[in-house]
Amino acid sequence: MRQALGFARFPRFGGPSILAMKRSLDSSVDAFLDYLVVEKGLMPNTLAAYSRDLHGYIETLEEVGITDPHRITDEAIELHAVRLSRRGLAPASRARKLSALRHFHRFLAREGWGSEKVARNVVRPKLSRRMPSVLTLPQIESLIAQPDTSTPLGLRDRAMLELAYGAGLRVTELCGLTVDELRLDQELVVVRGKGGKQRVAPFGRAASRAIARYLDAGRPYLLQGRISPHVFVNARGGVLSRVGFFKNLKAHAAAAGIARRVSPHVLRHSFATHLLEGGADLRLVQELLGHADIATTQVYTHVDTRHILEAHRAFHPRGR
C-alpha cells in the first residue's frame, strides 16, 4: 500500500475525476485501497490481501502491454484467471483473488476510469461447502479443564478457552480484547469484528467466573506492575499473540486426548453448532457470530441437520 495509503490525495469518491485520462494502473490501485480505508473501514490484514492480489493482477496486465485502466480487456482478465489456476491455488484462494478484481473494476467504473463490464465474465471457481469441524460437548469440557489453574498462565488459558467457546469469538477478537470492552458484571464483551464493526457478545457464567479469577489472581502477576489495555497478556506482560494462543490451545487439546486438529476457529464452529442443536434461531447465531450475511451462517444448518438425523435414527422405532 503505497505512501501509507495516503487517502488525503483523494478528497471524494463516486464520480468521474478530471485526472481520469492520466490514471495509471498503480495509482488506480492506490486510489482503490484508499477508498477501502475511507469508505469501507477495512482492517489492515484485509487491505494487505487486496494489495497483493491487485498488484499481481497489474503484473499480468503490464506483461501484455496494458498500462491504462481504460485499455483492460476481457482477454487480459481471462489470462490472469488462467495463470491463477495454473499456480495450483485452492479454489477458495482463486475465488478471493478474482473477487478483488471485480470490486476493483466496479470502483474504476464509478470513478470513470474504466468499464465494469470487462470483469463480469470472469468465471468463479466452484467452491465445495466444507462442513465445519466441531468438537463434542464432552471434548469441549475436557479441553477447558486442562489448564493448571494454580498458576497465572493456567488461569489465563482457562479464561481464554471459556471465553472463546462461550462467546464464539474469532482469535483476533479474543487476543485483541481490551479491559474497556469487557463487561464482567453483565457477562458481555463489546467485540470489534471484521471491518471495524462492533457487536455485543454474551459469554455466560462459566466464562465469567474464569475471567474474574484470572483478573484477580493471574493478570496482575503477569503484568508485574506494568500497564496494559489488553485483557490477555503473555508471561512478559505483553499482549498474547494469535500464534501464542494457538500453540497453547494445541497443547491443551493434546493433553485432553483429542486426536484431531483443534484450532481457535474450531471453538467458534462448536459454539455455533451447539447453540443450534440447543434450539437457537439461525438469525440469533448470525448476530452472535457477527456475520454480515446469513448465508455465511447457514453452513451450520447442515451440521444441525446431521444432529437431527442422528437423533432420529437413535430414538425413532423405524429410524434404524
C-alpha positions in Angstrom: 0.0 0.0 0.0 2.0 2.9 -1.3 2.6 6.0 0.6 0.9 4.6 3.7 -2.5 4.7 2.0 -2.4 8.5 1.6 -6.1 8.9 1.1 -5.8 12.7 1.7 -4.9 12.9 -2.0 -8.4 11.7 -3.0 -10.9 14.1 -1.5 -14.0 12.4 -2.9 -15.2 9.1 -4.5 -18.2 8.2 -6.6 -17.8 10.5 -9.7 -15.6 11.0 -12.7 -12.2 12.5 -12.0 -10.5 15.3 -14.0 -7.4 13.0 -13.9 -9.3 10.1 -15.4 -7.3 10.1 -18.7 -4.0 10.2 -16.9 -4.7 7.5 -14.4 -2.1 4.7 -14.3 -2.7 1.2 -13.1 -0.6 1.7 -9.9 -2.3 4.9 -9.0 -5.7 3.3 -9.7 -4.9 0.5 -7.2 -3.7 3.1 -4.7 -6.9 5.1 -5.0 -9.0 1.9 -4.6 -7.1 1.0 -1.4 -7.6 4.5 -0.1 -11.3 4.1 -0.9 -11.4 0.8 1.1 -9.9 2.7 4.1 -12.1 5.7 4.0 -15.4 4.3 2.8 -15.3 0.7 3.9 -13.1 0.8 7.0 -11.4 -2.4 6.2 -8.8 -3.8 8.6 -5.0 -3.8 7.7 -4.8 -7.5 7.1 -7.7 -7.3 4.6 -6.1 -4.3 2.9 -2.8 -6.1 2.6 -4.5 -9.1 0.9 -6.3 -6.7 -1.6 -3.0 -5.0 -2.3 -1.2 -8.3 -3.0 -4.0 -9.6 -5.2 -4.3 -6.5 -7.3 -0.6 -5.9 -7.8 -0.3 -9.4 -9.0 -3.0 -8.6 -11.5 -1.1 -5.4 -12.6 1.9 -7.6 -13.3 -0.2 -9.7 -15.7 -1.6 -6.6 -17.4 1.8 -4.9 -17.8 3.2 -8.1 -19.4 0.7 -7.8 -22.2 1.3 -4.1 -22.6 -1.6 -2.7 -20.7 -0.8 0.4 -18.6 -4.1 2.3 -18.8 -7.2 1.1 -16.9 -9.3 2.1 -19.9 -7.5 -0.5 -22.1 -8.1 -3.6 -19.9 -9.9 -6.3 -21.9 -11.8 -9.5 -21.2 -8.9 -11.4 -22.6 -6.4 -9.9 -20.2 -8.6 -10.8 -17.2 -9.1 -14.3 -18.5 -5.3 -14.6 -18.9 -4.9 -13.7 -15.3 -7.5 -16.1 -14.2 -5.8 -18.9 -16.1 -2.5 -18.0 -14.5 -4.0 -18.2 -11.1 -5.4 -21.7 -11.9 -2.0 -22.9 -13.2 -0.4 -21.8 -9.9 -2.3 -24.6 -8.2 -4.1 -22.3 -5.8 -7.0 -23.7 -3.9 -10.4 -22.7 -5.3 -11.1 -20.5 -2.3 -7.9 -18.6 -2.9 -8.6 -18.1 -6.6 -12.1 -17.0 -5.8 -10.9 -14.4 -3.3 -8.4 -13.0 -5.9 -11.0 -12.8 -8.6 -13.4 -11.2 -6.2 -10.8 -8.5 -5.6 -10.7 -7.9 -9.4 -14.5 -7.5 -9.6 -14.5 -5.0 -6.7 -11.6 -3.1 -8.3 -13.4 -2.9 -11.6 -16.6 -1.7 -10.0 -14.6 1.1 -8.4 -12.9 2.0 -11.7 -16.3 2.3 -13.3 -17.7 4.6 -10.6 -14.7 6.8 -10.9 -14.9 7.0 -14.7 -11.5 5.2 -15.0 -12.7 2.1 -16.8 -15.6 -0.2 -17.6 -17.1 -2.6 -15.0 -18.4 -4.9 -17.7 -15.0 -6.3 -18.6 -14.9 -8.2 -15.3 -18.4 -9.6 -15.4 -17.5 -12.7 -17.4 -14.8 -13.9 -15.1 -15.7 -17.5 -14.1 -15.7 -18.0 -10.4 -14.2 -21.3 -9.2 -16.8 -23.6 -7.8 -16.4 -23.9 -4.1 -17.4 -27.0 -2.2 -19.0 -26.1 1.1 -17.0 -27.9 3.7 -18.6 -29.0 6.9 -17.3 -27.1 9.9 -15.1 -29.1 12.2 -16.8 -29.3 15.6 -16.0 -30.7 19.0 -18.4 -32.6 21.1 -19.6 -31.2 24.4 -17.5 -33.8 26.4 -14.5 -32.8 24.3 -15.1 -29.1 25.0 -15.4 -29.8 28.7 -12.2 -31.9 28.8 -10.3 -29.2 26.8 -11.4 -26.4 29.1 -10.4 -28.5 32.2 -6.8 -28.9 31.1 -5.1 -25.6 32.1 -3.5 -25.7 35.6 -5.5 -23.0 37.4 -3.0 -23.0 40.3 -0.7 -20.9 38.0 -1.2 -17.4 36.5 -0.8 -18.8 33.0 -3.2 -21.6 33.7 -5.8 -19.1 34.9 -5.3 -17.1 31.7 -5.6 -20.1 29.4 -8.8 -21.3 31.2 -10.3 -17.9 30.9 -9.4 -17.7 27.2 -10.9 -21.1 26.4 -14.1 -20.4 28.3 -14.5 -17.0 26.5 -13.6 -18.3 23.1 -16.2 -21.1 23.3 -18.7 -19.1 25.5 -18.9 -16.1 23.1 -17.8 -17.6 19.8 -15.0 -15.1 19.3 -12.6 -15.1 16.4 -9.0 -15.5 17.6 -8.2 -11.9 16.6 -11.1 -10.6 18.6 -10.1 -12.7 21.6 -6.4 -11.7 21.7 -7.2 -8.1 20.9 -9.8 -7.7 23.6 -9.3 -4.7 25.9 -10.3 -4.2 29.5 -12.6 -1.4 28.5 -14.5 -3.8 26.2 -15.2 -6.3 29.0 -18.5 -6.1 30.9 -17.9 -8.7 33.5 -20.9 -7.7 35.7 -23.2 -8.1 32.7 -21.3 -11.2 31.3 -20.8 -9.4 28.0 -18.0 -8.3 25.7 -18.1 -5.4 23.2 -16.4 -7.0 20.1 -14.7 -5.1 17.3 -15.0 -7.6 14.5 -14.3 -7.6 10.7 -14.3 -4.2 9.0 -14.3 -2.5 12.4 -18.0 -3.5 13.0 -19.0 -3.8 16.7 -21.3 -6.3 18.3 -22.2 -7.3 21.8 -21.5 -10.9 22.7 -22.7 -12.6 25.9 -20.4 -15.3 27.4 -22.2 -16.9 30.3 -21.4 -17.7 34.0 -18.7 -20.3 33.5 -16.6 -17.8 31.5 -17.5 -15.0 33.9 -16.1 -17.0 36.8 -12.9 -18.0 34.9 -12.3 -14.4 33.8 -12.8 -13.0 37.3 -10.3 -15.4 38.7 -7.8 -14.6 36.1 -8.2 -10.8 36.5 -7.9 -11.2 40.3 -5.0 -13.6 40.6 -3.5 -14.2 37.2 -3.2 -11.0 35.2 -1.7 -8.8 38.0 1.1 -11.4 38.5 1.9 -11.5 34.7 1.9 -7.7 34.4 4.2 -7.2 37.5 3.1 -3.6 37.9 3.1 -2.8 34.1 0.0 -1.3 32.5 -1.7 -2.9 29.5 -5.0 -2.2 27.9 -5.4 -5.9 26.9 -7.2 -8.4 28.9 -4.9 -11.4 28.0 -1.2 -10.9 28.3 1.8 -13.2 28.0 4.4 -14.1 30.6 6.3 -10.9 29.9 3.2 -8.7 30.3 2.8 -8.1 26.6 -0.3 -8.8 24.6 -0.7 -12.6 23.9 -0.5 -13.2 20.1 -2.8 -15.3 18.0 0.1 -17.7 17.4 0.8 -17.9 21.1 -2.9 -18.8 21.8 -2.9 -21.3 19.0 0.1 -23.1 20.4 -1.4 -23.2 23.9 -4.7 -24.5 22.5 -2.9 -27.3 20.7 -1.1 -28.3 23.8 -4.3 -28.4 25.9 -6.1 -30.4 23.2 -3.3 -33.0 23.1 -3.5 -33.2 26.9 -7.2 -33.7 26.7 -6.6 -36.7 24.3 -8.3 -35.0 21.4 -6.6 -36.7 18.4 -7.9 -34.2 15.8 -6.6 -30.8 14.8 -8.1 -28.2 17.1 -7.8 -24.5 16.1 -9.4 -21.4 17.5 -11.9 -21.5 14.7 -13.0 -25.0 15.8 -14.1 -23.5 19.1 -16.1 -20.9 17.2 -17.7 -23.6 15.0 -18.5 -25.6 18.1 -20.1 -22.5 19.7 -22.4 -22.0 16.8 -23.3 -25.7 16.3 -24.1 -26.3 20.0 -26.4 -23.2 20.0 -28.3 -24.5 17.0 -28.5 -28.0 18.5 -29.9 -26.5 21.6 -32.7 -24.8 19.7 -31.3 -21.3 19.0 -32.6 -19.4 16.0 -30.3 -19.1 13.0 -30.7 -15.3 12.9 -29.6 -15.1 16.5 -26.5 -17.2 15.8 -25.7 -14.9 12.8 -25.8 -11.9 15.1 -23.7 -13.6 17.8 -21.1 -14.6 15.3 -21.0 -11.2 13.7 -21.8 -12.5 10.2 -22.8 -9.7 7.8 -24.6 -12.3 5.5 -26.8 -15.1 6.9 -25.6 -17.3 4.0 -22.3 -17.5 5.9 -24.1 -18.8 9.0 -26.3 -21.2 7.0 -23.4 -23.7 6.8 -24.1 -24.6 10.4 -27.7 -25.7 9.5 -26.1 -28.7 7.7 -24.4 -29.6 11.0 -27.6 -29.2 12.8 -29.5 -31.4 10.3 -26.9 -34.1 10.9 -27.6 -33.9 14.6 -31.3 -34.2 14.0 -30.8 -37.2 11.7 -28.6 -38.9 14.2 -31.2 -38.3 16.9 -34.0 -39.7 14.7 -32.0 -42.9 13.9 -31.2 -43.4 17.6 -34.7 -42.9 19.0 -37.3 -43.5 16.4 -38.6 -47.1 16.2 -38.3 -47.1 12.4 -35.2 -45.0 12.3 -32.6 -47.7 12.4 
